[in-house]
Amino acid sequence: MGMVERGGRVRADVRPKSPLLSNITTHILPSAMVYSDEAAAYWKLGKAGYAHRRVHHSMRVYVSGDVHTNTIEGFWSLVKRGISGAYHSVSTKYLQHYFDEYTFRYNHRDEDMFALVVRKAASRA
């Protein structure tokens, strides 16, 4: 499961039976606009009080004005390319660790990564 604020931070979690609505209410403000594809799991968002717009990938509609899921799809693309390029394969046992790494990289993409890691390492001493 992944969610991202456009131009902001991403969150990615491995959950075998994801309680989608519970995760949304925990991590997304009720005043936020939620964009998704047409999956049935998102139908409850309106009843939960969220403004919700969707794109209909099954009808080959990928963007309709500002309604799209390209931001989270771009993140998943980075994860997939990173895993296949650097690690080649991962076990499900450690999948959350890989998600955590790519989430950290994405959320700090505008920073000097080396300096950030050195600061974090030094603060744990």
GIHU-V218761 format. One record per residue. N is the residue number from 1. RES is the residue in one small letter. PSI is psi in radians with two decimals (none if undefined). D_FIRST is the distance of its C-alpha to the first C-alpha in Angstrom with 2 decimals. Layout:
# GIHU-V218761
N:RES:PSI:D_FIRST, N:RES:PSI:D_FIRST
This chain:
# GIHU-V218761
1:m:2.36:0.00, 2:g:2.56:3.76, 3:m:2.55:7.00, 4:v:2.48:10.47, 5:e:2.24:13.98, 6:r:2.18:16.28, 7:g:0.10:18.57, 8:g:-2.44:16.93, 9:r:2.73:14.32, 10:v:2.70:10.71, 11:r:2.28:8.20, 12:a:2.22:5.69, 13:d:2.49:5.32, 14:v:2.09:6.26, 15:r:1.97:6.92, 16:p:-0.76:9.39, 17:k:1.42:9.96, 18:s:2.12:7.34, 19:p:1.48:9.74, 20:l:-0.89:8.11, 21:l:-0.68:11.44, 22:s:-0.75:12.02, 23:n:-0.68:9.14, 24:i:-0.83:10.39, 25:t:-0.46:13.92, 26:t:-0.65:13.50, 27:h:-0.16:12.25, 28:i:2.27:13.62, 29:l:2.51:17.38, 30:p:-0.40:18.89, 31:s:-0.11:20.92, 32:a:2.60:18.09, 33:m:2.27:17.79, 34:v:2.23:14.40, 35:y:2.38:14.16, 36:s:3.09:12.18, 37:d:-2.94:13.26, 38:e:0.25:15.28, 39:a:2.46:12.98, 40:a:-0.45:14.62, 41:a:-0.38:11.73, 42:y:-0.08:12.49, 43:w:-0.48:16.19, 44:k:-0.13:16.45, 45:l:-0.71:15.70, 46:g:-0.73:19.36, 47:k:-0.44:20.70, 48:a:-0.01:18.80, 49:g:0.15:20.66, 50:y:2.44:18.22, 51:a:2.26:19.62, 52:h:2.25:17.44, 53:r:2.58:18.22, 54:r:2.70:16.81, 55:v:2.61:17.76, 56:h:1.45:19.00, 57:h:-0.60:18.04, 58:s:-0.39:19.95, 59:m:0.25:22.99, 60:r:0.57:22.52, 61:v:2.06:21.89, 62:y:-0.40:19.53, 63:v:2.35:21.02, 64:s:1.65:23.14, 65:g:-2.11:24.58, 66:d:0.14:21.94, 67:v:1.96:19.32, 68:h:2.88:16.91, 69:t:0.39:13.39, 70:n:-0.52:15.03, 71:t:-0.88:13.83, 72:i:-0.59:10.11, 73:e:-0.62:11.53, 74:g:-0.70:14.01, 75:f:-0.84:11.74, 76:w:-0.59:10.17, 77:s:-0.75:13.88, 78:l:-0.73:14.99, 79:v:-0.84:12.82, 80:k:-0.78:14.12, 81:r:-0.67:17.60, 82:g:-0.76:17.68, 83:i:-0.81:16.89, 84:s:-0.52:19.31, 85:g:-0.71:21.84, 86:a:-0.71:22.05, 87:y:-0.33:20.90, 88:h:-0.72:21.31, 89:s:2.78:19.14, 90:v:2.70:17.10, 91:s:2.67:17.04, 92:t:-0.46:14.16, 93:k:-0.64:16.03, 94:y:0.15:15.44, 95:l:-0.70:12.13, 96:q:-0.60:10.80, 97:h:-0.70:14.07, 98:y:-0.74:13.57, 99:f:-0.73:10.26, 100:d:-0.72:12.45, 101:e:-0.85:15.24, 102:y:-0.52:13.73, 103:t:-0.78:12.20, 104:f:-0.81:15.79, 105:r:-0.78:17.40, 106:y:-0.78:15.66, 107:n:-0.28:16.36, 108:h:0.46:19.92, 109:r:-0.38:20.64, 110:d:0.18:23.74, 111:e:2.87:25.31, 112:d:1.78:27.68, 113:m:-0.71:25.32, 114:f:-0.84:28.30, 115:a:-0.68:29.82, 116:l:-0.80:26.60, 117:v:-0.70:26.14, 118:v:-0.77:29.88, 119:r:-0.78:29.75, 120:k:-0.70:26.90, 121:a:-0.71:28.81, 122:a:-0.56:32.05, 123:s:-0.24:30.77, 124:r:-0.03:29.96, 125:a:none:33.56
